Amino acid sequence: MISNITIVGCGYVGLPLACMLAVKYHIMITDIVEEKVEMINERKSPIKDDYIDSFFKEKELDLTATTDEKEAYSDADLVIIAVPTNYDDEKEYFDTTAVEVAIKTILEYNRTATIVIKSTVPVGYTEQIRKFFGYDRIMFSPEFLRENRALYDNLNPSRIIVGIDKDDEEMAAEAEKFIDLIITCTEKKDIRSLIMGFAEAEAVKLFSNTYLALRVAYFNELDTYAESKSLNSREIIEGVGLDPRIGDHYNNPSFGYGGYCLPKDTRQLLANYKNVPQDMVTAIVDSNQTRMDYIAKHVSELVRNGNSDGSDGEPLIGVYRLTMKSNSDNFRESSILGVIKRLVHMGESVVVYEPMTDPYAVYEHYGCRVIDDFDEFKTKCDIIIANRYDACLDDVKDKVYTRDIFYRD
């Protein structure tokens, strides 16, 4: 029987899962960042998610956050690892250091707990890490979450997948227990679950996100074509989407796909394809760069060709928000950052309105300054680019450039 559960990582994967499970189970969540731990114990979310805010206010949660490793791991029956794994372009491999540190530390205090890796890893990783540590009680279960909707998606999962050694009957039973544990806490109950091999489960995660990136890239390239040919992009997309095999979801053009998962997962899958024939995965990765190239070039042409408010001096390009989608606090690999880098490299004058970040950091990394006053920002800029439109720009709509056709993510 599972009575003590520890989750490693207070981020976009670990915290929503902890909140869901803490309604019915005793949950310990651990992180090296003391500020996050303190916030959670005060029932304040360190990440942006409206469902988590509501849970903290309305639910009785048996949830304790700690930085004490012994307290976190000693009595745990189940430890779920949900730490970040960023992609290292030089090594062409996820940086799985945080996962390995977590496993090493867990085993120092506890050699009976079942460990479930939720962090995204390369194909073949789980089997390798089991051998490396000489510990068989490790499984892999990918997460399928939307940013800022992670708790909702935990409560209403599309599927539950667990990767195990299929010849190990004991771990097969542990996988069934883990699935049952999750389902007891979900709102949706008709959930399809699959138990498969480690590598297959790892591949499901990478191929799922690469397909989503493909879909974003497809509609972005459709939009590039339409805009270049002076066609109505919205009408084309709506017409294409009426085919039920295609549908009208995940089809709103943007400056490119970004965020925690799609950029790194597509690059990892491409790296996993080494010595395997393919063209499409390379094209998906390259397409995102091509889209940002196009957006930057087109914006430069617009401002240089007089699509501005006619102010004197060097035309000024304003960037409204650095986040990768609406209602987000995540800048990581946001496509707007790629557009900024290109515009600055082209010699354009760029300023940013972003109330959620350090102005010095923006200048240090991207070579453009931040204007804190929103009215000043709107007045000074000759053109304002917005990956996602916001009604607060309505009074200067005539100088806003966006490809946000449907006003949604």
ABEGO torsion letter per residue (X at the ends): XBABBBBBEABAAAAAAAAAAAAABBBBBBBABAAAAAAAAAGBBABBBAAAAAAAAABBBBBBBBABAAAAAAABABBBBBBBBBBBAAAGBBBAAAAAAAAAAAAAABAABBBBBABBBBBGAAAAAAAAAGBABBBBBBBBBBBGAAAAAAABBABBBBBBBAABAAAAAAAAAAAAAAAAABABABBBBBBBBAAAAAAAAAAAAAAAAAAAAAAAAAAAAAAAAGBBAAAAAAAAAABAAAEABGABBBAEBBEAAAAAAAAAAAAAABGBBBAAAAAAAAAAAAAAAAAAAAAAAAAAAGBBAGBBEBBBBBBBEABABBGBABABGBAAAAAAAAAAAAGBBBBBBBAABBAAAAAAAAGBBBBABAAAAAAABABBBBABBBAAAAAAAAABBBABAAGBX
